Amino acid sequence: MRVPVDASAVEVYASGGRDVLSTRWFPVAEELSVALHGSCAAGHVWAMGDGMAGTY
């Protein structure tokens, strides 16, 4: 499962991309906490950059 989250979008990709969910999200906190419930072989977290940086 992959769950990219940025300033206003959340996307969930499961089953190798066969199942997809996208939504808009406007957090009010300065920091984001993520909790996983269940078991998995491995987990990774990557920081997402601002693809629009310097354009506005």
Buried (B, 14 or more C-beta within 10 A) or exposed (E): EEEEBEEEEBEBBEEEEEEEEEEEEEEEEEEEEEEEEEEEEEEEEEEEEEEEEEEE
